[in-house]
Amino acid sequence: MTPAPRCAVLGATGFVGRALVADLAAAGRPVRVLARAAAPGFPRRIGVTLGDATDPGALETVCAGADVVFHLVHSLGHADFAGRDRAIAQHLAAAAAATGVRQLVYLGGPRPSATTSPHLASRSEVAGILLDGEVPAIALQASMILGRGSAGVELLSRTARLPVRPRPRWTTRRSRPVALADVRHYLRAAACHPPLRGRFDISGPETISYDGLVRRCARLLGRPAALALPSPFWSHGTAARIAGLTSPVPAAVAGPLFASLEHDLLPADTPVESVLPPPPGGPTSLDNALRAALGVPVPPAPAGPAYQEERTRPSQAAPHRLWQAITALGGDHGRFPPAPAWALRGLLDGLLGGPGAYRGRPHRPVAGDVVDFWTVRHRDDTHRELVLTADMRLPGDAELTLRADPAGPGSLLRQRVRFTPASPLGHAYWHLQKPAHDRVFAWLARSIVRDAEDRP
Ligand SMILES: NC(=O)c1ccc[n+]([C@@H]2O[C@H](COP(=O)([O-])OP(=O)(O)OC[C@H]3O[C@@H](n4cnc5c(N)ncnc54)[C@H](OP(=O)(O)O)[C@@H]3O)[C@@H](O)[C@H]2O)c1
């Protein structure tokens, strides 16, 4: 059996570094970290080298004896961050070669296309220096990493809480934000892989603008939609100065982050999945990445008296086929039938300030994911049960449960709608919409059964 690789982590006290050290320690890897000051909170058996990454001697000390070195340092708060990070990368490449390191793993940003922010140019320059070094280096390139404690998420969640906010042109630029959980997965995987060289993009499953991210955050936080004012003269500098005064993120850090939004931050290099295995269960959806980053759990079913209605429908399809039809609902290819009725409902919801009907769906929706106008509350593949909660504007909580049970040679679709009124208006709503509701949900059940029976 090959022994566990010995790892060294630079930037271990940062947002990504702390999470990575915890993972490596939990996996039983021998770990040493470089820290500028005594850093409490690391597991006892983590070796700590006190020192600064600008010091070549400190780098040699932390690299000595390591098979894999993770480079997670950046100098964003400094006026000359590019010069410092260039020097650190050069010293690190030399220290790794001198001490016999097997693999360098660097986490940076997407490779800039044309004119770009100094921050992204610097991150890319660091990648270039390490890739040109003697020791095999892998540069993992991510746009925004969504996790608790990141400067980017802090700025995002504060903006999402504003009732009125500026919307400068640069907030319409698009990126592929990725969950911290998925980044951790790839960093861990890189440590166990035979030596690799190259730039690889780590990107989340959804392309979205910064403005779209703010709106998505607001929805998850249960905030009403803010008034977004077109603000052509709202510069990165202004935004950063205000962030510095109103949030724990210093203006010197916020400025380069906002400036990197000047262009789309889309993956342009080789996807990381071409060399490292994807996370088990697939990539984390944007909604679940944001939920974890903002600390917003999937809302549980409310307690209290509820209207409930259950219908069953037999199917000749095997239970697993019926389950496939249930879990294929939503998105462009699985629009909830009858489509005109849901489209109308979505239009009305949009007018009322709700999310509207069609928001797509991840490849394999799990709890917390969005499926058009619903959020998955619970998914149970063993009992073939999917519980969805309606995100549309309603005077109460509406829950739809779809279940595929075995029945004789075929199966039985169980469809349950549960509505918990939040006010007297909720009671009136339930009774008023009931005739239309009965038709729509009967149609939905028929369509699911037909889809299951048509499946090869
Ligand atoms: N966060 C994101 O959304 C994101 C997105 C894409 C890529 N990345 C990349 O991921 C990496 C880690 O980012 P992060 O968000 O975890 O950063 P972070 O939270 O700001 O942490 C930076 C780390 O670098 C350390 N550091 C800075 N200068 C140092 C020096 N001279 N000597 C020793 N340590 C030094 C800091 O130590 P102290 O605690 O002593 O300050 C801290 O541990 C970076 O390369 C970044 O470009 C991050």
The ligand as a Gaussian input file, in Angstrom:
#p B3LYP/6-31G(d) Opt

LIG

0 1
 N      -12.257000      32.962000      -2.113000
 C      -12.594000      32.831000      -3.387000
 O      -13.762000      33.060000      -3.779000
 C      -11.567000      32.380000      -4.373000
 C      -11.970000      32.214000      -5.703000
 C      -11.037000      31.746000      -6.638000
 C       -9.753000      31.494000      -6.240000
 N       -9.382000      31.680000      -4.950000
 C       -7.979000      31.410000      -4.594000
 O       -7.913000      30.533000      -3.494000
 C       -6.767000      30.825000      -2.706000
 C       -7.189000      31.001000      -1.255000
 O       -8.150000      32.041000      -1.191000
 P       -8.894000      32.413000       0.169000
 O      -10.190000      33.027000      -0.201000
 O       -8.880000      31.229000       1.101000
 O       -7.952000      33.542000       0.748000
 P       -7.933000      34.203000       2.191000
 O       -9.064000      33.759000       3.028000
 O       -7.771000      35.667000       2.002000
 O       -6.605000      33.607000       2.835000
 C       -5.344000      33.989000       2.386000
 C       -4.311000      33.216000       3.155000
 O       -3.023000      33.612000       2.710000
 C       -2.223000      33.843000       3.859000
 N       -1.166000      34.777000       3.534000
 C       -1.236000      35.932000       2.845000
 N       -0.029000      36.473000       2.726000
 C        0.846000      35.641000       3.340000
 C        2.234000      35.653000       3.563000
 N        2.977000      36.661000       3.113000
 N        2.777000      34.635000       4.227000
 C        2.042000      33.617000       4.710000
 N        0.706000      33.543000       4.543000
 C        0.119000      34.545000       3.854000
 C       -3.210000      34.412000       4.877000
 O       -2.631000      34.327000       6.153000
 P       -3.043000      35.323000       7.368000
 O       -4.148000      34.617000       8.079000
 O       -1.797000      35.434000       8.136000
 O       -3.462000      36.627000       6.744000
 C       -4.368000      33.450000       4.656000
 O       -4.105000      32.242000       5.327000
 C       -6.140000      32.087000      -3.316000
 O       -5.074000      31.706000      -4.147000
 C       -7.260000      32.681000      -4.151000
 O       -6.787000      33.404000      -5.272000
 C      -10.260000      32.110000      -4.007000

